[in-house]
Amino acid sequence: MSKPTIGATVHYVSYGTPGGEYTSKCRAAIVTGVCDNPDGVDPETGTRCVSLAVLNPSGLFFDEHLPQDEDAHDGSTWHWPEVSA
């Protein structure tokens, strides 16, 4: 996996709502910062960590220190966009 850099486009995974009115979804996001540790890896989680500006249909959302999750795509994580065939 490549190392994230400032300005890279990634996917942020939204939580959705507890009642299911809104489901968890991938949203476009721009990397605004990378963890200051070697290779951008968070020592507590062992995953790459970034700060994002998330582009939602209804506005912008900003968050910091989000872990990478290429497998489960849990809420409040980021991953590289999937390659479409």
Secondary structure, 3 states (H helix, E strand, C coil): CCCCCCCCEEEEECCCCCCCCCCCCEEEEEEEEECCCHHHECCCCCCEEEEEEEEECCEEEEEEEEEECCCCCCCCEEECCCCCC
